[in-house]
């Protein structure tokens, strides 16, 4: 049963500070219980980004592609609602989306928006390591936590995910 949507940063950033060659039990449990256990959903674009994650975790992500990606057109989930959320969000947040405002790396991109739309469709949290950006008058910056808050989608950091799953090492 899918329980979480992950952004690439939800895995890549923790791996930087807790490498899998040192924190073997953590990443072994994560890979075996969540990646192979089919509790994590991602979009194809997020999975493509995740395939660049090195080491054992990256290998497991690559091997679990079919378990992680929910394909548009698959009757096992409400993909039409996902498409509708994506279209609406692209319109609602157009002035904040990097690809629509000249490619700014300081604000949300279409790929990040897709994971929020997937989580909203499934009614589950997004796990990322992005920080909430305080909203100043006239600011275009929005990150995954900002859009999650507006869309009423729970947002978790990796440590909050671990606590939620009662995982400790």
N, C-alpha and C positions, 0 to 999 in steps of 0.2 A: 504494500500500500504506500503510495507516494505521500510523504509528509512535509517535504521541504523543496523549495526551489533555490538553487545555488547560483550566485554570480561567480565568475572566475575568481574574483578577489576573496571570496569566502573560503577558498581552498589555497590559492597561491600565496596570499599574504601570511596566513598561519604557517605554511610550509617554510617560509623564509626565516621565521623566528623559532620554529620548532621542526627542524629538518627530520625527514623520515629515517635517516640513518642513526639518529640519536634518540628520537621519540618513537621507537619502533612499535610499542604496544598501542599508542594512540592511533597511529596511522593504520596499523593492522586492523584494529577494531573499526575504524572509520571505513576502510575499504571493504572489509568483510561484512560488516553490519549494515552499511548504508549504500555504498556504491553497488556492491553485488546483491544486497538485500532489496534493491529496487525501491528505496524510500526517497530518492532524490530525482527530481525532474529538472531538465534544462531544455532550452531551445537548441536547435541545431547550431546556431551561431555561437552560443555560449559554449557548447561542447567543442566546437572547432577551436575556440580560444583555449579551452582546458587541455586540449591535446598537446599544447606546448609546455604543459607542466612536466618537469623532469622527474626521473626516478620511478620508484615503485608505484607511487600514487598516480602519476601520469600514465603509466602502463595500464593500471587497472581502469582508469577513466576511459582510455582508448578501447580497452576490451569490453567495457560495459556500455558502449554506445547505444545499443538497441534497448537496453533497460532504462537508460536515462532520458532519451529523447522521446517526446510525445509528438508523433507525426500528424501533421494536418491531414485530415481525411480519414484518420483512424476512428472507427465508430466506438472505441472504448472510452472516449472522453469527448467533452463538448468543445471541439476545435472551432466550431463556428462562433461560440462566445469569445474564444481567444482572439479570433480574427477581428471581431467587433470591438473588443477592448483595445487592441493594437491600433485600429483605425481611429477610434475616438481619442485615445491618448496622444496619438501623433498630431491630431488636430488641436486638442486642448493644451498641449505643452509645446506647440510648434516654436514659439519664441524662445524656448529653453533648450531645444534639441540641437546638439553640436552640428550634425549634418545639414541642418536648415539655416544655421547662422554663421556659416563660414568655417566650420571645422574646429571650433574652440574645444580644447581638451579639458577645459575647466567646468564643463557642464555635462549633463546626461547625453548619452548617445542612443541611437536607435536600438542597438543590441541590449543595452541596459534596460531600456524601456520595455523590451520584449519579455524580460524575465519578470518584471513587475506585472505585466499583463497576464503572463502564464500563472503566476501565483494568485492573482485576483480571480482568474477563471477557476482555479482549483480550490480556492479558499484556504490556502496554506501560506506560511511565512516565507519570506525571502531571506537568505543568509548571504551577507556581504560584509566586507570590511570597510566600506565607504562610510565617511562621516556625514552627518546631517549638516547642511550649510544654512546658517542663520540667514533669514531673508531681510535684506536691506532694500529700501525703496529703490526701484530701478534695476536691481540686480537680476541678471539672467541666469545665475548659477542655480542649478538643481542637481541633486545626486539621487541615487537609488533611495536612501532613507527619506528624502523630501517627497518624492513621488509616492512612496509607500504610505507615508503619513496622510497625504491628501486623498489617496485611494482607499484608505482604511485597510491596508495590507500590513500585517505584522512584519517588522524588520528585526532580524537578529544578527549579532556578530557571531563569529565562530565559537567564542567562549560561551555566549548565551545559548547557542545551539547545543554545546556539550552539556551545559547545565540542564537544559530542557530534556535532553536524552539521559540524564543522570549518569553521564560518563565521567569518570575521574581516573587519573593515572598517577 
